[in-house]
Amino acid sequence: MARAGLGLGVRELSDLAQVSTNTITRLERGESLYPRTVDAIRAALEGAGVEFIAENGGGPGVRLSKPESKSETGD
């Protein structure tokens, strides 16, 4: 869901996370991956603007963060 929300293809996300395209496919199928691999993918998605939402009774999820305006960044 996060990848689609960003409009990234499997190849683009694999490049950002520095993992193989097969690894992204395995993650999306729900297969087990090493924790460091999941961390790398999560970091890549967060760096691209995804916020992961914890379980709060409605299930875990994701949302896209608001882009910072120039006034917020001090530019």
N, C-alpha and C positions, 0 to 999 in steps of 0.2 A: 504494500500500500504506500509506503514511504517513497519508494523508487518511482512509482507511477505518479504520485503527487508532485514530484519534482520534474517529471517529464524526462527522466533518465532512462536510457536503455541499459540492458545487462552489461554490455561492453563498457559503457561510460562509468557505471558504478564500479565495475571491477577495476578500471583504471584509477579511479579516485581512492579506492580502498587498497589498491595494490594486491589484489587477489585474482585468481582465475575466473573466467566467466562460468566455468563449471561450479565453482564454489558458490557464486551468487545463485545459480539455479538450484543447487542443493539446499541452500538456506531457504529459498522460497518454496521448496517442496516440503520443508519441515524436517529435513535430515539433520542429524547431529554434526556439529562442527566444533573445532577446538575453541575454547573461550577466547583466546587471543585473536582468532579469526573473526569471531562475532564482534569483538571489541573494535577491530579495525573497520569493519563494515559500518558499525554504529557510529564511530567517530567520523567517517566519511559522510554519512547521511546528516549527522548533526552539523558538520561543517558546511553542508550545502543548504541548511535552513530547516531541518526537521527537528521537532521537539517530540520526544517520546512521553506519553502520558501513562502514568502508573494506573494499576487496577484500582478502581474506586467504586466498585459495586456494579459498574456497567461494562467492565472489561477493559483491558489495556488498549491503547490506541496511539495514533500519531496525529500531529498537526504541523502545518508549516508556520514558522515564526514570521512575524512581521518584519519586513526589511527596515533597517534603521534609516531614518531621514537624516539629511545633512546636518540639521540642527542638533540631533542627538549625538552625532559623532564629533561635533565641534568643527566641521568643515565650513 
